[in-house]
Amino acid sequence: MAAKHDFLSAFIGSPARARILRAFIMNENEMVTVAQASKRTNVSPREALRELVALEKLGIVKKIKTIITSTIKGKKKAKPEMVWALDPAFKHLRSLSAFVREVSPVRYDAVVDTLRRTGKISTVVLSGSFMGDPSRPADIVLAGDAMNERRLESAVKALE
């Protein structure tokens, strides 16, 4: 989640690029399509594509051609699709990741406020990507009563 004054956006000079970069850094092991990047960062698809291409030119992300298989009316269809992922070979990835996490820390209060609308929460434990360690199996652990699953799903998407 970005703070009210987003230093990363101001530093980079592009709020859209900062959002997309932040999304990749906070979800280091994920691959996303342009549409997914657009939806997650609340940036138009055209702008998301432009920023992904710019990040690719810098070597931060890479484009990967994949085959998506879907079943429509009992027939399987294979369709090539482009996905984007952080390039683990980028020589400054560790430093960039530390920098982005340092200037865009996840504020515990903001997480709790977002989750509070989902039900009666008694415990929130942040781990994994929230703490800068994507190797952990869980990013957030919640304990509560009368949780509204639809609201919880919405809140988690907002936190992404």
Backbone as CSV, one residue per row, in Angstrom:
resi,resn,N_x,N_y,N_z,CA_x,CA_y,CA_z,C_x,C_y,C_z
1,MET,0.845,-1.178,0.000,0.000,0.000,0.000,0.887,1.237,0.000
2,ALA,0.537,2.192,-0.747,1.311,3.406,-0.846,0.873,4.387,0.233
3,ALA,1.824,5.163,0.699,1.529,6.183,1.682,0.837,7.345,0.978
4,LYS,0.292,8.309,1.776,-0.380,9.467,1.190,0.577,10.191,0.248
5,HIS,1.799,10.475,0.706,2.822,11.047,-0.156,3.689,9.882,-0.614
6,ASP,3.596,9.585,-1.873,4.294,8.426,-2.419,5.670,8.833,-2.933
7,PHE,6.688,8.634,-2.116,8.050,8.999,-2.492,8.492,8.271,-3.750
8,LEU,8.150,7.002,-3.859,8.580,6.220,-5.016,8.037,6.822,-6.319
9,SER,6.775,7.218,-6.332,6.185,7.850,-7.520,6.901,9.147,-7.860
10,ALA,7.149,9.958,-6.840,7.830,11.232,-7.065,9.263,11.006,-7.545
11,PHE,9.934,10.041,-6.965,11.333,9.752,-7.313,11.454,9.240,-8.746
12,ILE,10.586,8.313,-9.115,10.615,7.735,-10.462,10.044,8.717,-11.485
13,GLY,9.102,9.547,-11.057,8.492,10.504,-11.958,7.283,9.951,-12.686
14,SER,6.818,8.771,-12.271,5.653,8.157,-12.903,4.899,7.343,-11.866
15,PRO,3.722,7.814,-11.456,2.945,7.033,-10.492,2.593,5.638,-11.015
16,ALA,2.303,5.533,-12.313,1.950,4.232,-12.886,3.141,3.272,-12.817
17,ARG,4.327,3.743,-13.173,5.512,2.884,-13.122,5.817,2.487,-11.676
18,ALA,5.633,3.416,-10.753,5.885,3.105,-9.341,4.922,2.026,-8.855
19,ARG,3.649,2.130,-9.223,2.658,1.126,-8.811,3.000,-0.250,-9.366
20,ILE,3.362,-0.280,-10.641,3.669,-1.558,-11.277,4.949,-2.148,-10.694
21,LEU,5.965,-1.330,-10.526,7.214,-1.810,-9.926,6.958,-2.334,-8.518
22,ARG,6.187,-1.596,-7.736,5.857,-2.010,-6.365,5.121,-3.349,-6.371
23,ALA,4.186,-3.523,-7.294,3.432,-4.785,-7.380,4.361,-5.958,-7.686
24,PHE,5.310,-5.773,-8.590,6.255,-6.850,-8.910,7.171,-7.151,-7.733
25,ILE,7.670,-6.118,-7.078,8.587,-6.315,-5.944,7.870,-7.008,-4.792
26,MET,6.637,-6.619,-4.529,5.898,-7.212,-3.412,5.387,-8.624,-3.725
27,ASN,5.408,-9.010,-4.990,4.967,-10.344,-5.414,6.022,-10.920,-6.354
28,GLU,7.224,-11.080,-5.844,8.394,-11.397,-6.659,8.283,-12.653,-7.507
29,ASN,7.547,-13.624,-7.072,7.509,-14.905,-7.788,6.317,-15.055,-8.722
30,GLU,5.574,-13.993,-8.933,4.372,-14.084,-9.757,4.612,-13.597,-11.170
31,MET,3.871,-14.200,-12.104,3.852,-13.749,-13.486,2.457,-13.186,-13.747
32,VAL,2.396,-12.057,-14.449,1.108,-11.428,-14.711,0.986,-11.003,-16.161
33,THR,-0.248,-10.986,-16.637,-0.538,-10.450,-17.965,-0.669,-8.932,-17.829
34,VAL,-0.744,-8.256,-18.948,-0.953,-6.808,-18.923,-2.273,-6.498,-18.226
35,ALA,-3.305,-7.287,-18.538,-4.625,-7.059,-17.929,-4.558,-7.219,-16.404
36,GLN,-3.838,-8.239,-15.928,-3.714,-8.448,-14.482,-2.931,-7.309,-13.835
37,ALA,-1.847,-6.882,-14.478,-1.054,-5.765,-13.943,-1.904,-4.503,-13.882
38,SER,-2.699,-4.282,-14.911,-3.580,-3.123,-14.965,-4.590,-3.150,-13.821
39,LYS,-5.225,-4.293,-13.639,-6.256,-4.429,-12.604,-5.668,-4.284,-11.195
40,ARG,-4.531,-4.931,-10.960,-3.915,-4.885,-9.626,-3.437,-3.497,-9.230
41,THR,-2.985,-2.730,-10.217,-2.385,-1.432,-9.908,-3.301,-0.255,-10.188
42,ASN,-4.495,-0.561,-10.690,-5.462,0.490,-11.013,-4.875,1.482,-12.027
43,VAL,-4.238,0.928,-13.048,-3.642,1.690,-14.137,-4.303,1.186,-15.417
44,SER,-4.522,2.056,-16.388,-5.160,1.621,-17.632,-4.286,0.567,-18.322
45,PRO,-4.898,-0.340,-19.081,-4.117,-1.365,-19.777,-3.040,-0.773,-20.702
46,ARG,-3.378,0.293,-21.389,-2.405,0.935,-22.286,-1.204,1.461,-21.502
47,GLU,-1.484,2.121,-20.380,-0.412,2.666,-19.548,0.394,1.536,-18.904
48,ALA,-0.288,0.474,-18.484,0.402,-0.675,-17.893,1.373,-1.289,-18.900
49,LEU,0.920,-1.457,-20.142,1.794,-2.014,-21.176,3.000,-1.111,-21.414
50,ARG,2.765,0.186,-21.500,3.865,1.133,-21.709,4.899,1.036,-20.592
51,GLU,4.431,0.950,-19.347,5.359,0.883,-18.212,6.059,-0.472,-18.147
52,LEU,5.364,-1.545,-18.503,6.006,-2.866,-18.535,7.116,-2.902,-19.579
53,VAL,6.870,-2.305,-20.727,7.900,-2.244,-21.776,9.097,-1.423,-21.281
54,ALA,8.822,-0.321,-20.597,9.914,0.509,-20.063,10.722,-0.265,-19.021
55,LEU,10.037,-0.999,-18.138,10.742,-1.796,-17.124,11.516,-2.939,-17.768
56,GLU,10.993,-3.467,-18.878,11.709,-4.522,-19.609,12.992,-3.966,-20.223
57,LYS,12.931,-2.773,-20.793,14.118,-2.145,-21.386,15.203,-1.915,-20.334
58,LEU,14.784,-1.646,-19.107,15.741,-1.462,-18.010,16.280,-2.796,-17.494
59,GLY,15.643,-3.900,-17.895,16.081,-5.224,-17.466,15.458,-5.689,-16.164
60,ILE,14.500,-4.945,-15.638,13.894,-5.277,-14.349,12.879,-6.407,-14.491
61,VAL,12.089,-6.361,-15.555,11.123,-7.429,-15.812,11.440,-8.072,-17.151
62,LYS,10.887,-9.257,-17.335,11.052,-9.923,-18.626,9.699,-10.412,-19.104
63,LYS,9.577,-10.481,-20.421,8.348,-10.933,-21.060,8.539,-12.412,-21.380
64,ILE,7.525,-13.210,-21.059,7.586,-14.656,-21.282,6.352,-15.072,-22.063
65,LYS,6.564,-15.811,-23.129,5.446,-16.306,-23.925,4.986,-17.627,-23.323
66,THR,3.714,-17.719,-23.001,3.163,-18.940,-22.419,1.984,-19.399,-23.266
67,ILE,1.585,-20.618,-23.044,0.414,-21.161,-23.721,-0.662,-21.362,-22.657
68,ILE,-1.784,-20.686,-22.836,-2.913,-20.802,-21.919,-3.900,-21.788,-22.538
69,THR,-4.255,-22.808,-21.794,-5.221,-23.800,-22.271,-6.552,-23.567,-21.575
70,SER,-7.605,-23.445,-22.359,-8.939,-23.270,-21.787,-9.900,-24.234,-22.477
71,THR,-10.950,-24.566,-21.752,-11.967,-25.458,-22.306,-13.246,-24.658,-22.511
72,ILE,-13.684,-24.597,-23.768,-14.911,-23.883,-24.109,-15.829,-24.853,-24.832
73,LYS,-17.014,-25.069,-24.251,-18.004,-25.998,-24.816,-17.398,-27.374,-25.091
74,GLY,-16.622,-27.865,-24.133,-16.048,-29.202,-24.248,-14.822,-29.305,-25.121
75,LYS,-14.418,-28.226,-25.791,-13.229,-28.249,-26.647,-12.088,-27.505,-25.961
76,LYS,-10.920,-28.136,-26.009,-9.743,-27.481,-25.447,-9.136,-26.561,-26.492
77,LYS,-8.801,-25.370,-26.053,-8.146,-24.406,-26.931,-6.861,-23.941,-26.278
78,ALA,-5.801,-23.941,-27.055,-4.518,-23.438,-26.577,-4.277,-22.093,-27.247
79,LYS,-3.955,-21.108,-26.424,-3.771,-19.760,-26.942,-2.476,-19.189,-26.365
80,PRO,-1.591,-18.678,-27.233,-0.371,-18.067,-26.701,-0.698,-16.751,-26.007
81,GLU,-0.030,-16.499,-24.913,-0.242,-15.254,-24.173,1.084,-14.801,-23.577
82,MET,1.264,-13.489,-23.493,2.475,-12.927,-22.916,2.237,-12.643,-21.432
83,VAL,3.179,-13.051,-20.617,3.146,-12.722,-19.194,4.447,-12.013,-18.857
84,TRP,4.432,-11.300,-17.773,5.586,-10.526,-17.330,5.977,-10.980,-15.931
85,ALA,7.268,-10.994,-15.672,7.774,-11.395,-14.358,9.052,-10.620,-14.061
86,LEU,9.367,-10.497,-12.780,10.655,-9.912,-12.421,11.750,-10.786,-13.017
87,ASP,12.802,-10.172,-13.494,13.925,-10.925,-14.040,14.908,-11.196,-12.907
88,PRO,15.005,-12.452,-12.460,15.905,-12.757,-11.344,17.380,-12.509,-11.692
89,ALA,17.684,-12.380,-12.985,19.062,-12.122,-13.406,19.412,-10.629,-13.376
90,PHE,18.427,-9.767,-13.104,18.702,-8.330,-13.035,19.692,-8.081,-11.904
91,LYS,20.838,-7.496,-12.245,21.935,-7.414,-11.266,21.637,-6.531,-10.059
92,HIS,20.684,-5.620,-10.168,20.375,-4.735,-9.040,19.056,-5.111,-8.355
93,LEU,18.544,-6.310,-8.632,17.228,-6.685,-8.114,17.167,-6.646,-6.591
94,ARG,18.156,-7.204,-5.930,18.143,-7.228,-4.463,18.154,-5.813,-3.892
95,SER,18.996,-4.955,-4.457,19.070,-3.568,-3.992,17.782,-2.815,-4.293
96,LEU,17.242,-3.017,-5.490,15.995,-2.358,-5.877,14.855,-2.816,-4.972
97,SER,14.802,-4.106,-4.699,13.764,-4.652,-3.832,13.860,-4.037,-2.435
98,ALA,15.057,-3.963,-1.902,15.247,-3.368,-0.569,14.829,-1.895,-0.577
99,PHE,15.193,-1.183,-1.641,14.844,0.235,-1.750,13.329,0.429,-1.810
100,VAL,12.665,-0.326,-2.678,11.207,-0.184,-2.828,10.514,-0.520,-1.514
101,ARG,10.939,-1.576,-0.854,10.320,-1.946,0.424,10.584,-0.896,1.500
102,GLU,11.758,-0.271,1.456,12.101,0.743,2.450,11.276,2.019,2.261
103,VAL,11.092,2.446,0.995,10.364,3.694,0.758,8.856,3.465,0.656
104,SER,8.425,2.212,0.578,6.995,1.889,0.482,6.624,0.848,1.529
105,PRO,6.898,1.124,2.796,6.610,0.094,3.786,5.116,-0.154,3.936
106,VAL,4.784,-1.388,4.239,3.392,-1.731,4.507,3.107,-1.251,5.923
107,ARG,2.132,-0.390,6.040,1.789,0.133,7.351,0.775,-0.792,8.005
108,TYR,1.108,-1.301,9.172,0.260,-2.244,9.892,-1.128,-1.667,10.109
109,ASP,-1.194,-0.384,10.479,-2.489,0.262,10.731,-3.374,0.231,9.485
110,ALA,-2.772,0.468,8.312,-3.539,0.471,7.065,-4.062,-0.931,6.753
111,VAL,-3.267,-1.950,7.042,-3.688,-3.338,6.815,-4.861,-3.673,7.727
112,VAL,-4.733,-3.344,8.990,-5.794,-3.639,9.960,-7.062,-2.869,9.605
113,ASP,-6.931,-1.600,9.215,-8.109,-0.817,8.823,-8.824,-1.441,7.633
114,THR,-8.049,-1.929,6.665,-8.637,-2.569,5.485,-9.355,-3.855,5.865
115,LEU,-8.766,-4.626,6.764,-9.341,-5.911,7.170,-10.485,-5.773,8.172
116,ARG,-10.529,-4.674,8.887,-11.527,-4.475,9.946,-12.953,-4.589,9.415
117,ARG,-13.176,-4.214,8.168,-14.516,-4.238,7.572,-14.980,-5.650,7.214
118,THR,-14.125,-6.650,7.415,-14.462,-8.010,7.000,-15.102,-8.841,8.101
119,GLY,-15.068,-8.363,9.319,-15.634,-9.112,10.438,-14.939,-8.737,11.736
120,LYS,-15.146,-9.553,12.744,-14.578,-9.297,14.067,-13.186,-9.947,14.143
121,ILE,-12.143,-9.139,13.960,-10.770,-9.654,13.907,-10.149,-9.603,15.295
122,SER,-9.525,-10.713,15.683,-8.841,-10.731,16.975,-7.317,-10.709,16.815
123,THR,-6.795,-11.246,15.694,-5.339,-11.289,15.487,-5.004,-11.127,14.007
124,VAL,-3.973,-10.323,13.737,-3.432,-10.180,12.389,-1.929,-10.393,12.486
125,VAL,-1.413,-11.362,11.733,0.023,-11.628,11.697,0.502,-11.408,10.269
126,LEU,1.457,-10.491,10.106,2.020,-10.224,8.790,3.338,-10.977,8.645
127,SER,3.532,-11.597,7.498,4.731,-12.376,7.231,5.026,-12.285,5.744
128,GLY,5.907,-13.118,5.251,6.172,-13.228,3.823,6.499,-11.918,3.154
129,SER,5.804,-11.618,2.055,6.121,-10.416,1.275,5.870,-9.131,2.068
130,PHE,4.974,-9.167,3.055,4.762,-7.979,3.878,6.024,-7.619,4.659
131,MET,6.814,-8.627,4.976,8.023,-8.401,5.761,9.287,-8.474,4.902
132,GLY,9.121,-8.543,3.605,10.277,-8.557,2.710,10.881,-9.926,2.487
133,ASP,10.138,-10.988,2.809,10.648,-12.338,2.639,9.647,-13.171,1.843
134,PRO,9.778,-13.163,0.504,8.819,-13.894,-0.321,8.918,-15.410,-0.206
135,SER,9.933,-15.917,0.497,10.085,-17.369,0.627,9.163,-17.953,1.702
136,ARG,8.551,-17.115,2.511,7.633,-17.596,3.551,6.341,-18.089,2.916
137,PRO,5.743,-19.142,3.472,4.547,-19.711,2.852,3.282,-18.857,3.013
138,ALA,3.228,-17.976,3.992,2.024,-17.159,4.202,2.422,-15.699,4.335
139,ASP,1.614,-14.822,3.758,1.870,-13.395,3.866,1.080,-12.781,5.021
140,ILE,-0.093,-13.346,5.262,-0.953,-12.811,6.310,-1.740,-13.958,6.937
141,VAL,-1.835,-13.921,8.246,-2.619,-14.913,8.983,-3.626,-14.133,9.820
142,LEU,-4.903,-14.505,9.700,-5.972,-13.821,10.425,-6.690,-14.775,11.357
143,ALA,-7.100,-14.246,12.489,-7.984,-14.989,13.389,-9.137,-14.048,13.715
144,GLY,-10.355,-14.561,13.595,-11.504,-13.714,13.873,-12.796,-14.491,13.871
145,ASP,-13.867,-13.792,14.162,-15.207,-14.375,14.194,-16.089,-13.654,13.180
146,ALA,-17.088,-14.373,12.712,-18.098,-13.813,11.810,-17.464,-13.069,10.634
147,MET,-16.509,-13.725,9.972,-15.823,-13.120,8.837,-16.698,-13.240,7.581
148,ASN,-16.822,-12.151,6.863,-17.547,-12.133,5.600,-16.528,-12.467,4.506
149,GLU,-16.652,-13.648,3.908,-15.646,-14.119,2.944,-15.530,-13.209,1.727
150,ARG,-16.644,-12.706,1.234,-16.605,-11.826,0.065,-15.852,-10.530,0.391
151,ARG,-16.139,-9.956,1.544,-15.434,-8.738,1.961,-13.962,-9.019,2.232
152,LEU,-13.680,-10.188,2.795,-12.296,-10.567,3.067,-11.516,-10.698,1.762
153,GLU,-12.120,-11.350,0.780,-11.469,-11.501,-0.531,-11.205,-10.131,-1.151
154,SER,-12.172,-9.235,-1.044,-12.010,-7.865,-1.564,-10.886,-7.126,-0.840
155,ALA,-10.841,-7.281,0.470,-9.813,-6.602,1.269,-8.413,-7.113,0.903
156,VAL,-8.288,-8.419,0.731,-6.989,-9.000,0.372,-6.554,-8.508,-0.996
157,LYS,-7.475,-8.431,-1.939,-7.148,-7.899,-3.278,-6.695,-6.458,-3.178
158,ALA,-7.347,-5.684,-2.314,-6.953,-4.280,-2.142,-5.540,-4.183,-1.562
159,LEU,-5.200,-5.108,-0.668,-3.865,-5.101,-0.074,-2.792,-5.504,-1.077
160,GLU,-3.158,-6.323,-2.044,-2.181,-6.725,-3.069,-1.693,-5.524,-3.837
